[in-house]
């Protein structure tokens, strides 16, 4: 469906220019502008004018479409590029900071650490020498908590996948998760997951995966996939059901900031016996925490 963008500056909707443009296309162009100019100071007005919208209308449209503000999207792009530079180059951390648009090394380090879960220096060391481990989650809650459980399914045309799945407060996959798990999902059918010890409240379940090709695309390189189940309400002592369906990444998806291990799909995941029934208030007694032993309820040492 097309929406009209009014012609004159200061029109009722606050838009510039005259054309019939899908609103998501305007956001995609703005995201492209952010990816192209992330390394210099950007104002909301400049980005809005790049797609011929007023800053107020653009800010609302951008958040409604992507789930986050343009400023947070820009910060995510900068941290994404910083991660790549830390892995692929020998640049000093100070130079990395400047190259991705930060004027202060302290601000860069704080933003990087709070988003990735590791300091820039530790992220570089682990990624180049030891490898990134499964990141730690929030400490086991002392207050009321429950669990989130359900199935993970893949889009058509994809084979085996290794999936990182966690409960987050934000629309962006960033540190920390309340609970997280890695699950191997076979192509063509869903797999079960369970996130234990999630504090009572409302959470967003995010999934990040790498999948093999299938059928005619079997030789295709590993494909990145994402998925989300928004507004998952966790009650004390209960299990909330939340199915997650993965899809291919879109241009308007914010980059994943949390430091994750290489999600290399296994050649042949072990066969699954199916998921037990889940009710909103009672956890199945026979549920296994995770058949690979990777369910997280507390942070691992050394990853702070």
C-alpha positions as a Markdown table, in Angstrom:
| # | Residue | x | y | z |
|---|---|---|---|---|
| 1 | Unk | 0.0 | 0.0 | 0.0 |
| 2 | Unk | 1.3 | 3.4 | -1.0 |
| 3 | Unk | 1.1 | 6.5 | 1.3 |
| 4 | Unk | 1.3 | 10.0 | 0.0 |
| 5 | Unk | 4.2 | 12.2 | 1.0 |
| 6 | Unk | 2.9 | 15.9 | 0.8 |
| 7 | Unk | 4.6 | 18.4 | -1.3 |
| 8 | Unk | 5.5 | 21.4 | 0.7 |
| 9 | Unk | 7.7 | 21.9 | 3.7 |
| 10 | Unk | 5.5 | 22.4 | 6.8 |
| 11 | Unk | 2.5 | 20.4 | 5.4 |
| 12 | Unk | 0.2 | 18.7 | 7.9 |
| 13 | Unk | 2.4 | 15.5 | 7.9 |
| 14 | Unk | 5.6 | 17.6 | 7.9 |
| 15 | Unk | 7.0 | 16.0 | 4.8 |
| 16 | Unk | 9.1 | 17.4 | 1.9 |
| 17 | Unk | 8.7 | 16.7 | -1.8 |
| 18 | Unk | 5.9 | 15.1 | -3.7 |
| 19 | Unk | 5.7 | 11.5 | -4.6 |
| 20 | Unk | 3.9 | 8.3 | -3.8 |
| 21 | Unk | 6.5 | 6.2 | -1.9 |
| 22 | Unk | 6.0 | 3.1 | 0.3 |
| 23 | Unk | 6.8 | 4.3 | 3.8 |
| 24 | Unk | 9.1 | 1.3 | 4.5 |
| 25 | Unk | 11.1 | 2.3 | 1.4 |
| 26 | Unk | 11.7 | 5.7 | 2.9 |
| 27 | Unk | 13.0 | 4.1 | 6.1 |
| 28 | Unk | 15.2 | 1.7 | 4.0 |
| 29 | Unk | 16.7 | 4.7 | 2.3 |
| 30 | Unk | 17.3 | 6.4 | 5.6 |
| 31 | Unk | 19.0 | 3.2 | 7.0 |
| 32 | Unk | 21.2 | 3.1 | 3.8 |
| 33 | Unk | 22.1 | 6.7 | 4.5 |
| 34 | Unk | 23.1 | 5.8 | 8.1 |
| 35 | Unk | 25.3 | 2.9 | 6.9 |
| 36 | Unk | 27.0 | 5.2 | 4.4 |
| 37 | Unk | 27.7 | 8.1 | 6.7 |
| 38 | Unk | 28.0 | 6.5 | 10.1 |
| 39 | Unk | 31.6 | 7.7 | 10.5 |
| 40 | Unk | 30.7 | 11.4 | 10.8 |
| 41 | Unk | 28.4 | 13.5 | 12.9 |
| 42 | Unk | 24.8 | 13.1 | 11.8 |
| 43 | Unk | 21.7 | 15.1 | 12.9 |
| 44 | Unk | 18.2 | 13.9 | 12.8 |
| 45 | Unk | 17.3 | 16.7 | 10.5 |
| 46 | Unk | 20.0 | 15.7 | 8.0 |
| 47 | Unk | 18.9 | 12.1 | 7.9 |
| 48 | Unk | 15.2 | 13.1 | 7.6 |
| 49 | Unk | 16.0 | 15.5 | 4.7 |
| 50 | Unk | 17.9 | 12.7 | 2.9 |
| 51 | Unk | 14.5 | 11.0 | 2.4 |
| 52 | Unk | 12.5 | 14.3 | 2.1 |
| 53 | Unk | 10.6 | 14.0 | 5.4 |
| 54 | Unk | 10.3 | 16.4 | 8.3 |
| 55 | Unk | 12.4 | 15.4 | 11.3 |
| 56 | Unk | 9.3 | 14.8 | 13.6 |
| 57 | Unk | 7.4 | 12.7 | 11.0 |
| 58 | Unk | 10.6 | 10.8 | 10.1 |
| 59 | Unk | 11.5 | 10.0 | 13.7 |
| 60 | Unk | 8.0 | 8.6 | 14.4 |
| 61 | Unk | 8.0 | 6.6 | 11.1 |
| 62 | Unk | 11.5 | 5.3 | 11.7 |
| 63 | Unk | 10.7 | 4.0 | 15.2 |
| 64 | Unk | 7.4 | 2.5 | 14.1 |
| 65 | Unk | 9.1 | 0.6 | 11.3 |
| 66 | Unk | 12.3 | -0.5 | 12.9 |
| 67 | Unk | 11.4 | -0.6 | 16.6 |
| 68 | Unk | 14.2 | 1.8 | 17.6 |
| 69 | Unk | 15.1 | 5.5 | 17.1 |
| 70 | Unk | 17.4 | 6.7 | 14.3 |
| 71 | Unk | 20.0 | 7.6 | 17.0 |
| 72 | Unk | 20.0 | 4.1 | 18.5 |
| 73 | Unk | 20.2 | 2.5 | 15.0 |
| 74 | Unk | 23.2 | 4.7 | 14.2 |
| 75 | Unk | 24.9 | 3.7 | 17.4 |
| 76 | Unk | 24.3 | 0.0 | 16.5 |
| 77 | Unk | 25.8 | 0.5 | 13.1 |
| 78 | Unk | 28.9 | 2.2 | 14.7 |
| 79 | Unk | 29.4 | -0.7 | 17.1 |
| 80 | Unk | 28.9 | -3.2 | 14.3 |
| 81 | Unk | 31.7 | -1.6 | 12.3 |
| 82 | Unk | 33.9 | -1.4 | 15.4 |
| 83 | Unk | 33.5 | -5.1 | 15.9 |
| 84 | Unk | 34.6 | -5.8 | 12.4 |
| 85 | Unk | 37.6 | -3.5 | 12.6 |
| 86 | Unk | 38.7 | -5.1 | 15.9 |
| 87 | Unk | 38.5 | -8.6 | 14.3 |
| 88 | Unk | 39.9 | -7.9 | 10.8 |
| 89 | Unk | 42.5 | -5.2 | 11.4 |
| 90 | Unk | 45.3 | -4.3 | 13.9 |
| 91 | Unk | 44.1 | -0.7 | 14.3 |
| 92 | Unk | 44.6 | 0.7 | 17.8 |
| 93 | Unk | 41.3 | 0.9 | 19.8 |
| 94 | Unk | 41.7 | 4.7 | 19.8 |
| 95 | Unk | 41.8 | 4.7 | 16.0 |
| 96 | Unk | 38.8 | 2.3 | 15.8 |
| 97 | Unk | 36.9 | 4.7 | 18.0 |
| 98 | Unk | 37.5 | 7.7 | 15.8 |
| 99 | Unk | 36.9 | 5.8 | 12.5 |
| 100 | Unk | 33.4 | 4.8 | 13.6 |
| 101 | Unk | 32.4 | 8.3 | 14.6 |
| 102 | Unk | 33.3 | 8.7 | 18.3 |
| 103 | Unk | 35.2 | 11.7 | 19.6 |
| 104 | Unk | 35.8 | 10.2 | 23.0 |
| 105 | Unk | 37.5 | 6.9 | 23.6 |
| 106 | Unk | 35.8 | 6.6 | 27.0 |
| 107 | Unk | 32.3 | 7.0 | 25.4 |
| 108 | Unk | 33.2 | 4.5 | 22.8 |
| 109 | Unk | 34.5 | 2.0 | 25.3 |
| 110 | Unk | 31.4 | 2.4 | 27.5 |
| 111 | Unk | 29.0 | 2.0 | 24.6 |
| 112 | Unk | 30.8 | -0.9 | 23.1 |
| 113 | Unk | 31.0 | -2.8 | 26.5 |
| 114 | Unk | 27.4 | -2.2 | 27.4 |
| 115 | Unk | 26.2 | -3.3 | 24.0 |
| 116 | Unk | 28.5 | -6.2 | 23.2 |
| 117 | Unk | 29.1 | -7.6 | 26.7 |
| 118 | Unk | 32.9 | -7.4 | 26.4 |
| 119 | Unk | 35.3 | -4.5 | 26.4 |
| 120 | Unk | 36.9 | -3.7 | 23.0 |
| 121 | Unk | 40.2 | -5.1 | 24.0 |
| 122 | Unk | 38.8 | -8.3 | 25.4 |
| 123 | Unk | 36.5 | -8.8 | 22.4 |
| 124 | Unk | 39.5 | -8.6 | 20.1 |
| 125 | Unk | 41.6 | -11.0 | 22.2 |
| 126 | Unk | 38.8 | -13.6 | 22.5 |
| 127 | Unk | 37.8 | -13.4 | 18.8 |
| 128 | Unk | 41.3 | -13.7 | 17.5 |
| 129 | Unk | 42.8 | -16.2 | 20.0 |
| 130 | Unk | 40.4 | -18.1 | 22.2 |
| 131 | Unk | 37.1 | -17.6 | 20.3 |
| 132 | Unk | 33.9 | -16.0 | 21.6 |
| 133 | Unk | 32.0 | -18.3 | 24.1 |
| 134 | Unk | 28.3 | -18.3 | 24.7 |
| 135 | Unk | 27.7 | -14.9 | 26.4 |
| 136 | Unk | 26.5 | -14.8 | 30.0 |
| 137 | Unk | 23.0 | -13.9 | 31.0 |
| 138 | Unk | 21.7 | -11.8 | 33.9 |
| 139 | Unk | 22.3 | -13.3 | 37.3 |
| 140 | Unk | 19.6 | -15.8 | 38.5 |
| 141 | Unk | 16.8 | -13.6 | 39.8 |
| 142 | Unk | 16.1 | -13.6 | 43.5 |
| 143 | Unk | 12.6 | -12.3 | 42.9 |
| 144 | Unk | 9.6 | -13.9 | 41.1 |
| 145 | Unk | 10.5 | -15.7 | 37.8 |
| 146 | Unk | 9.1 | -18.1 | 35.3 |
| 147 | Unk | 10.1 | -19.6 | 32.0 |
| 148 | Unk | 9.6 | -19.0 | 28.3 |
| 149 | Unk | 9.3 | -22.1 | 26.0 |
| 150 | Unk | 8.1 | -23.0 | 22.5 |
| 151 | Unk | 9.3 | -23.9 | 19.1 |
| 152 | Unk | 11.9 | -22.5 | 16.6 |
| 153 | Unk | 11.2 | -23.0 | 12.9 |
| 154 | Unk | 13.2 | -22.1 | 9.8 |
| 155 | Unk | 12.0 | -20.5 | 6.6 |
| 156 | Unk | 11.7 | -22.7 | 3.5 |
| 157 | Unk | 14.8 | -23.4 | 1.5 |
| 158 | Unk | 17.1 | -23.7 | 4.5 |
| 159 | Unk | 18.7 | -26.8 | 6.0 |
| 160 | Unk | 20.2 | -27.3 | 9.5 |
| 161 | Unk | 20.7 | -24.2 | 11.6 |
| 162 | Unk | 22.3 | -23.3 | 14.9 |
| 163 | Unk | 20.2 | -20.8 | 16.7 |
| 164 | Unk | 21.1 | -18.4 | 19.6 |
| 165 | Unk | 17.9 | -17.4 | 21.4 |
| 166 | Unk | 17.4 | -15.2 | 24.4 |
| 167 | Unk | 15.0 | -13.0 | 26.3 |
| 168 | Unk | 15.8 | -9.3 | 26.0 |
| 169 | Unk | 14.4 | -5.9 | 27.2 |
| 170 | Unk | 15.2 | -4.1 | 23.9 |
| 171 | Unk | 14.4 | -4.4 | 20.2 |
| 172 | Unk | 18.1 | -4.8 | 19.5 |
| 173 | Unk | 20.1 | -8.0 | 20.3 |
| 174 | Unk | 22.5 | -6.4 | 22.8 |
| 175 | Unk | 23.9 | -7.3 | 26.2 |
| 176 | Unk | 22.5 | -8.6 | 28.4 |
| 177 | Unk | 19.9 | -11.4 | 28.0 |
| 178 | Unk | 17.8 | -12.5 | 30.9 |
| 179 | Unk | 18.3 | -16.1 | 29.8 |
| 180 | Unk | 19.7 | -17.6 | 26.6 |
| 181 | Unk | 20.1 | -20.9 | 24.9 |
| 182 | Unk | 21.7 | -22.4 | 21.7 |
| 183 | Unk | 19.6 | -24.9 | 19.9 |
| 184 | Unk | 20.3 | -26.9 | 16.7 |
| 185 | Unk | 17.3 | -26.9 | 14.4 |
| 186 | Unk | 17.0 | -29.5 | 11.7 |
| 187 | Unk | 15.8 | -28.3 | 8.2 |
| 188 | Unk | 12.2 | -28.9 | 7.5 |
| 189 | Unk | 10.8 | -29.1 | 11.0 |
| 190 | Unk | 10.8 | -27.1 | 14.2 |
| 191 | Unk | 12.8 | -27.7 | 17.4 |
| 192 | Unk | 12.0 | -27.0 | 21.0 |
| 193 | Unk | 13.6 | -24.4 | 23.3 |
| 194 | Unk | 13.2 | -23.4 | 26.9 |
| 195 | Unk | 14.5 | -20.3 | 28.7 |
| 196 | Unk | 14.5 | -20.8 | 32.4 |
| 197 | Unk | 14.7 | -18.3 | 35.3 |
| 198 | Unk | 13.3 | -15.3 | 33.4 |
| 199 | Unk | 12.3 | -12.5 | 35.8 |
| 200 | Unk | 8.6 | -11.7 | 35.9 |
| 201 | Unk | 7.6 | -9.0 | 33.5 |
| 202 | Unk | 7.4 | -8.4 | 29.7 |
| 203 | Unk | 10.3 | -9.5 | 27.4 |
| 204 | Unk | 11.2 | -9.7 | 23.8 |
| 205 | Unk | 12.5 | -13.1 | 22.6 |
| 206 | Unk | 15.1 | -12.6 | 19.9 |
| 207 | Unk | 16.7 | -15.4 | 17.8 |
| 208 | Unk | 19.9 | -15.2 | 15.7 |
| 209 | Unk | 20.9 | -18.1 | 13.5 |
| 210 | Unk | 23.1 | -19.4 | 10.7 |
| 211 | Unk | 21.6 | -22.0 | 8.4 |
| 212 | Unk | 22.7 | -24.2 | 5.6 |
| 213 | Unk | 21.0 | -24.2 | 2.2 |
| 214 | Unk | 18.7 | -26.9 | 1.2 |
| 215 | Unk | 17.6 | -28.5 | -2.1 |
| 216 | Unk | 18.9 | -26.6 | -5.1 |
| 217 | Unk | 20.5 | -24.1 | -2.7 |
| 218 | Unk | 22.4 | -26.8 | -0.7 |
| 219 | Unk | 25.8 | -25.4 | -1.8 |
| 220 | Unk | 24.9 | -21.8 | -0.7 |
| 221 | Unk | 27.1 | -20.4 | 2.0 |
| 222 | Unk | 25.7 | -20.3 | 5.5 |
| 223 | Unk | 22.8 | -17.8 | 5.6 |
| 224 | Unk | 22.1 | -15.5 | 8.5 |
| 225 | Unk | 18.6 | -15.6 | 9.9 |
| 226 | Unk | 16.8 | -13.6 | 12.6 |
| 227 | Unk | 13.5 | -14.0 | 14.4 |
| 228 | Unk | 11.5 | -12.3 | 17.2 |
| 229 | Unk | 8.5 | -12.8 | 19.4 |
| 230 | Unk | 7.6 | -9.5 | 21.0 |
| 231 | Unk | 5.8 | -8.8 | 24.3 |
| 232 | Unk | 6.2 | -12.1 | 26.0 |
| 233 | Unk | 4.7 | -11.8 | 29.5 |
| 234 | Unk | 6.4 | -14.0 | 32.1 |
| 235 | Unk | 4.5 | -14.8 | 35.3 |
| 236 | Unk | 6.0 | -16.2 | 38.6 |
| 237 | Unk | 6.2 | -20.0 | 38.5 |
| 238 | Unk | 4.7 | -20.2 | 35.1 |
| 239 | Unk | 5.8 | -21.1 | 31.6 |
| 240 | Unk | 4.8 | -18.7 | 28.8 |
| 241 | Unk | 4.6 | -20.2 | 25.3 |
| 242 | Unk | 6.2 | -18.2 | 22.5 |
| 243 | Unk | 6.9 | -19.7 | 19.0 |
| 244 | Unk | 9.7 | -18.1 | 17.0 |
| 245 | Unk | 9.9 | -18.3 | 13.3 |
| 246 | Unk | 13.2 | -17.3 | 11.7 |
| 247 | Unk | 13.5 | -15.3 | 8.5 |
| 248 | Unk | 16.1 | -13.7 | 6.3 |
| 249 | Unk | 17.6 | -10.4 | 7.5 |
| 250 | Unk | 16.1 | -7.3 | 6.1 |
| 251 | Unk | 17.8 | -3.9 | 5.4 |
| 252 | Unk | 15.8 | -2.3 | 8.2 |
| 253 | Unk | 16.9 | -4.9 | 10.8 |
| 254 | Unk | 19.4 | -3.4 | 13.3 |
| 255 | Unk | 22.8 | -5.2 | 13.5 |
| 256 | Unk | 23.3 | -7.8 | 16.2 |
| 257 | Unk | 25.6 | -6.2 | 18.8 |
| 258 | Unk | 25.9 | -9.0 | 21.4 |
| 259 | Unk | 29.2 | -11.0 | 21.1 |
| 260 | Unk | 28.2 | -14.5 | 20.0 |
| 261 | Unk | 30.1 | -17.6 | 19.2 |
| 262 | Unk | 30.3 | -18.8 | 15.6 |
| 263 | Unk | 26.9 | -20.4 | 14.9 |
| 264 | Unk | 28.2 | -23.0 | 12.5 |
| 265 | Unk | 25.3 | -25.5 | 11.8 |
| 266 | Unk | 26.0 | -29.1 | 12.6 |
| 267 | Unk | 26.1 | -31.5 | 9.7 |
| 268 | Unk | 23.2 | -33.6 | 11.2 |
| 269 | Unk | 21.4 | -32.5 | 14.3 |
| 270 | Unk | 20.3 | -35.4 | 16.6 |
| 271 | Unk | 16.7 | -36.3 | 16.0 |
| 272 | Unk | 14.1 | -34.7 | 18.3 |
| 273 | Unk | 11.2 | -36.5 | 19.8 |
| 274 | Unk | 8.8 | -33.5 | 19.8 |
| 275 | Unk | 7.9 | -30.8 | 22.2 |
| 276 | Unk | 5.8 | -31.4 | 25.3 |
| 277 | Unk | 2.6 | -29.4 | 25.7 |
| 278 | Unk | 3.1 | -26.1 | 27.4 |
| 279 | Unk | 0.4 | -24.2 | 29.5 |
| 280 | Unk | 0.7 | -20.7 | 30.7 |
| 281 | Unk | 0.9 | -21.6 | 34.3 |
| 282 | Unk | 2.5 | -25.1 | 34.5 |
| 283 | Unk | 5.9 | -26.3 | 33.3 |
| 284 | Unk | 6.0 | -29.9 | 31.9 |
| 285 | Unk | 7.7 | -32.1 | 34.5 |
| 286 | Unk | 9.6 | -34.1 | 31.8 |
| 287 | Unk | 11.0 | -31.1 | 30.0 |
| 288 | Unk | 14.8 | -31.3 | 29.6 |
| 289 | Unk | 16.6 | -28.0 | 30.2 |
| 290 | Unk | 18.4 | -28.3 | 26.9 |
| 291 | Unk | 19.6 | -31.5 | 25.2 |
| 292 | Unk | 23.0 | -29.9 | 24.5 |
| 293 | Unk | 23.4 | -28.5 | 28.0 |
| 294 | Unk | 23.7 | -24.9 | 26.9 |
| 295 | Unk | 20.7 | -23.3 | 28.7 |
| 296 | Unk | 21.9 | -20.2 | 30.6 |
| 297 | Unk | 20.6 | -18.9 | 33.9 |
| 298 | Unk | 23.7 | -17.1 | 35.2 |
| 299 | Unk | 26.7 | -15.4 | 33.7 |
| 300 | Unk | 29.8 | -17.4 | 32.9 |
| 301 | Unk | 33.0 | -16.3 | 34.6 |
| 302 | Unk | 35.5 | -14.3 | 32.6 |
| 303 | Unk | 32.9 | -12.7 | 30.3 |
| 304 | Unk | 32.2 | -9.5 | 32.2 |
